[in-house]
């Protein structure tokens, strides 16, 4: 990878390179012989094929500043924990204060960029799936930071905003039979791969934008379900779980079909069917809470009469 800017932000890449999220990536080695489907690449190469690769992380961090500065803030936060691990005093040392100031600066920069991106999104047509998914990624990454920091109630506001934009993306680019069609959105974000022309790979070669959207989708579904439990309300995406979550049933050894959607266990470590069960528990809790509220209201009305 040479880090040269490409695509709409710059020049075209060389013949042995592809443009991934605005950054030229070297694919001079055979992608079929690396990562989860073969041997490792050389030091100057990266693997762009295979379902389990994470090269999109570097591409997204280099290409999307809102996510970059939020990630730097998370790194600074963990550095402060390391500095304070063996310290008994309560006052911050100059080094600790510098790291906290750096964290605050990065977060301020990230919030400013995300606000600018959201303002830009409202001024442009909704047809630009890349602009929408980039803004979504920035909001979700901010949500991840707030989860790590356990910061107040801002997470609920940002979760609501992320879910609204998430639904808007599917309404514009991927709705089928009243369900969110993840494949349609990923298809709208796809690009031609001349390097693999005529080759039957047997697996998907995701671009950085496609891979990151799947990651942020998984986290958003996860956050929506987990937050619904303390809020005693059904998950806002519950009606779309059938199309968004692939592992919504325990694995069957005789099942050869590959369901559509995200395999939640690959992203958050918890099987999708477990998360769906938690969401159903939250829905039942909300019904019970609503029934109790109605019952209390009826009793109060009866007492007044």
Secondary structure, DSSP 8 states (H G I E B T S, - for coil): ----BBGGGSB---TTEEEETTEEEE--S-GGGSGGGS----TT-----STT--HHHHHHHHH-HHHHHHHHHHHHHHHHHHHHTT---SS--HHHHHHHHHHHHHHHHHHHHHHHHHHHHHHS-TT-HHHHHHHHHHHHHHHHHHHHHT-TTHHHHHHHHHHHHHHHHHHHH-EETTEE-HHHHHHHT----GGGTT---SS----HHHHHHHHHHHHHHHHHHHHHHHHTS--TTGGGHHHHBS--S---TT-----SSB-HHHHHSS-HHHHHHHHHHHHHHHHHHHHHHHHHHHHHHHHH-
